[in-house]
Amino acid sequence: MSVMSHVEELRKKHQSLSEAVEAAQRSPAVNDFEIAKMKKQKLHLKEEITRLSTH
């Protein structure tokens, strides 16, 4: 897998997590811990995308 295709996959995962976070924030059934966990995963993906894009 090339770096660019890997970055594109990470972007797709980031977008998917972003949508999941938005949906979770609208749902009273999801607790704050789960939302925080998703946000942390999203941040990790963004950092990885940035790291790979700058090299």
HUNORWO-V33294 format. One record per run of one state. SS is the DSSP state (h for helix, s for strand, l for the rest). FROM is the first residue (numbers start at 1). TO is the last residue. If there is no record, write none. Layout:
SS | FROM | TO
SS | FROM | TO
//
This chain:
l | 1 | 2
h | 3 | 26
l | 27 | 31
h | 32 | 53
l | 54 | 55
//
